Amino acid sequence: MRQQTSGPRSPVAVTKYLLPREVQVATVRQHPAVLIGPSAITLGGLLLAGVLSATYARGLINDIMWVAWGVLFLWLAWKAVNWSVNYFVVTSERLLLATGFLTRKVNMMPLTKVTDMSFQRTFPGRMLGYGEFIVESAGLDQALRRVRFIPYPEQLYLLICGMLFPSSADDEDDEDESADDQAEALADEL
């Protein structure tokens, strides 16, 4: 299986959190659908401000309305900047979720502590191509429980399950090579 530790596709924001012996298997950014809600609110604010400005609002009220829309636009820009630096990383030893632009937060769970993992896809998620991972471990407090807006959820799920449940050493070499080829194909798609 081809594994990548760093390179042009590995953001520095992720590689600085990897241990020296750790191999980066997959890195994905949250699906852009995470920006649909803030974009819709900002667009709705623009339409409302435009209609009110053209019909009712005059003077100071008009100015306040446009300043409020400017604040809404800055909020959308902030959401986009945060989206651009959020990554879900699968390594040879753990799962990482790095989030935040000004305040960086890195949640992780060792693969050895994962007791159950599932993913779900809502109807919009199926239409747009994202899902949500639900990761369970034996501990009560989990830093990494839900990972939302994951692109390619089926492929990532199979990749992680393949790492959690490796084939036994008694399997034939042909089966191991076939599993390695499948895992490499999944990693290449990501």
C-alpha positions as CSV (number, residue, x, y, z in Angstrom):
1,M,0.0,0.0,0.0
2,R,1.4,3.4,-1.0
3,Q,1.4,5.7,2.0
4,Q,2.3,9.3,2.0
5,T,4.0,11.2,4.8
6,S,4.2,14.6,3.2
7,G,4.2,16.2,-0.2
8,P,2.4,18.8,-2.2
9,R,-1.0,17.4,-1.2
10,S,-0.2,17.3,2.5
11,P,-0.9,20.6,4.1
12,V,1.6,21.9,6.7
13,A,-1.3,22.5,9.0
14,V,-1.6,18.7,9.2
15,T,2.0,17.4,9.0
16,K,3.1,19.4,12.0
17,Y,0.8,17.3,14.2
18,L,2.1,13.9,13.0
19,L,4.5,11.8,15.1
20,P,7.9,10.9,13.5
21,R,6.9,7.3,13.0
22,E,3.4,8.1,11.8
23,V,2.4,7.6,8.2
24,Q,-0.4,9.8,6.8
25,V,-2.9,7.6,4.9
26,A,-5.6,10.1,4.0
27,T,-6.3,13.8,4.5
28,V,-9.6,15.4,3.6
29,R,-11.1,18.8,4.1
30,Q,-14.7,19.1,5.2
31,H,-17.2,19.1,2.3
32,P,-18.0,22.6,1.0
33,A,-21.6,21.9,1.9
34,V,-20.7,23.1,5.3
35,L,-20.9,26.6,3.8
36,I,-24.4,26.3,2.3
37,G,-26.2,27.5,5.4
38,P,-24.0,30.6,6.0
39,S,-24.1,31.4,2.2
40,A,-27.9,31.1,2.1
41,I,-28.2,33.4,5.2
42,T,-25.9,36.0,3.6
43,L,-27.7,35.9,0.3
44,G,-31.0,36.2,2.0
45,G,-29.7,39.2,3.9
46,L,-28.5,40.8,0.7
47,L,-31.9,40.3,-1.0
48,L,-33.7,41.7,2.1
49,A,-31.3,44.7,2.3
50,G,-31.7,45.4,-1.4
51,V,-35.5,45.2,-1.4
52,L,-35.8,47.3,1.8
53,S,-33.3,49.8,0.4
54,A,-35.2,50.2,-2.8
55,T,-38.6,50.5,-1.2
56,Y,-38.7,51.6,2.4
57,A,-35.4,52.3,4.1
58,R,-33.9,55.8,3.8
59,G,-31.1,57.7,5.5
60,L,-29.7,56.3,8.7
61,I,-31.8,53.2,8.7
62,N,-30.6,52.4,5.2
63,D,-27.0,52.8,6.3
64,I,-27.4,50.6,9.4
65,M,-29.0,47.9,7.3
66,W,-26.1,47.8,4.8
67,V,-23.6,47.8,7.7
68,A,-25.5,44.9,9.2
69,W,-25.3,43.1,5.8
70,G,-21.5,43.8,5.7
71,V,-21.2,42.2,9.1
72,L,-23.1,39.2,7.8
73,F,-20.8,39.0,4.8
74,L,-17.7,39.1,7.1
75,W,-19.2,36.2,9.0
76,L,-19.5,34.2,5.8
77,A,-15.9,35.1,5.0
78,W,-14.8,33.9,8.4
79,K,-16.7,30.6,8.0
80,A,-14.9,30.1,4.6
81,V,-11.5,30.8,6.1
82,N,-12.2,28.3,8.9
83,W,-13.4,25.7,6.4
84,S,-10.2,26.1,4.4
85,V,-8.0,25.1,7.4
86,N,-10.2,22.2,8.8
87,Y,-8.9,18.7,8.0
88,F,-9.8,15.2,8.9
89,V,-6.7,13.0,8.8
90,V,-6.3,9.2,8.9
91,T,-2.8,8.1,9.9
92,S,-1.3,4.7,10.5
93,E,-1.9,5.1,14.2
94,R,-4.8,7.5,14.8
95,L,-7.6,9.7,13.6
96,L,-7.2,13.4,13.8
97,L,-9.6,16.3,13.4
98,A,-7.7,19.7,13.1
99,T,-10.0,22.7,13.2
100,G,-9.9,26.5,13.7
101,F,-8.0,29.4,12.2
102,L,-7.1,31.6,15.1
103,T,-7.7,29.1,17.9
104,R,-6.4,25.7,16.6
105,K,-8.0,22.6,18.0
106,V,-6.7,19.1,17.3
107,N,-8.8,16.2,18.4
108,M,-7.5,12.7,18.0
109,M,-8.3,9.1,18.7
110,P,-5.8,6.2,18.5
111,L,-6.9,3.5,16.2
112,T,-6.3,1.0,18.9
113,K,-9.0,2.7,21.1
114,V,-11.7,2.7,18.4
115,T,-14.3,0.1,19.5
116,D,-17.1,1.0,17.0
117,M,-17.3,3.2,14.0
118,S,-20.3,4.0,11.7
119,F,-21.2,6.7,9.2
120,Q,-24.6,8.1,8.3
121,R,-25.7,10.1,5.3
122,T,-28.8,12.4,5.3
123,F,-30.7,12.9,2.1
124,P,-28.8,16.2,1.3
125,G,-25.6,14.3,2.2
126,R,-26.3,11.6,-0.3
127,M,-27.2,14.2,-3.0
128,L,-24.1,16.4,-2.4
129,G,-21.6,13.6,-1.5
130,Y,-20.9,14.0,2.2
131,G,-21.6,12.1,5.4
132,E,-20.9,12.0,9.2
133,F,-18.7,9.6,11.0
134,I,-19.6,8.4,14.5
135,V,-16.6,7.0,16.4
136,E,-16.9,5.1,19.6
137,S,-14.2,4.2,22.1
138,A,-14.2,2.6,25.5
139,G,-13.6,5.9,27.4
140,L,-16.4,8.1,28.6
141,D,-15.1,11.4,27.4
142,Q,-14.2,11.3,23.7
143,A,-12.4,14.1,22.0
144,L,-13.4,12.7,18.6
145,R,-17.0,11.5,18.6
146,R,-18.7,13.0,15.6
147,V,-17.0,14.1,12.4
148,R,-19.5,16.0,10.2
149,F,-19.4,16.9,6.5
150,I,-16.9,14.2,5.5
151,P,-16.5,13.9,1.7
152,Y,-16.2,10.3,0.2
153,P,-17.6,8.7,3.4
154,E,-17.9,5.2,2.0
155,Q,-14.3,5.2,0.7
156,L,-13.0,6.6,4.0
157,Y,-15.1,4.2,6.0
158,L,-13.7,1.2,4.1
159,L,-10.2,2.5,4.4
160,I,-10.4,3.0,8.2
161,C,-12.2,-0.3,8.7
162,G,-9.4,-2.0,6.7
163,M,-6.9,-0.4,9.1
164,L,-9.0,-1.4,12.2
165,F,-9.4,-5.0,11.1
166,P,-6.3,-6.0,9.1
167,S,-6.4,-9.4,7.5
168,S,-4.9,-12.1,9.6
169,A,-1.3,-13.3,9.0
170,D,-2.6,-16.7,7.9
171,D,-4.2,-15.3,4.7
172,E,-2.6,-16.1,1.4
173,D,-0.2,-13.6,-0.1
174,D,-2.6,-13.1,-3.1
175,E,-5.4,-12.0,-0.8
176,D,-3.0,-9.5,1.0
177,E,-1.9,-8.1,-2.3
178,S,-5.5,-7.7,-3.4
179,A,-6.4,-5.9,-0.2
180,D,-3.3,-3.7,-0.6
181,D,-4.3,-2.9,-4.1
182,Q,-7.9,-2.0,-3.0
183,A,-6.6,0.2,-0.1
184,E,-4.2,2.0,-2.5
185,A,-7.0,2.6,-5.0
186,L,-9.2,4.1,-2.2
187,A,-6.3,6.3,-1.0
188,D,-5.7,7.5,-4.6
189,E,-9.4,8.5,-4.9
190,L,-9.1,10.6,-1.9
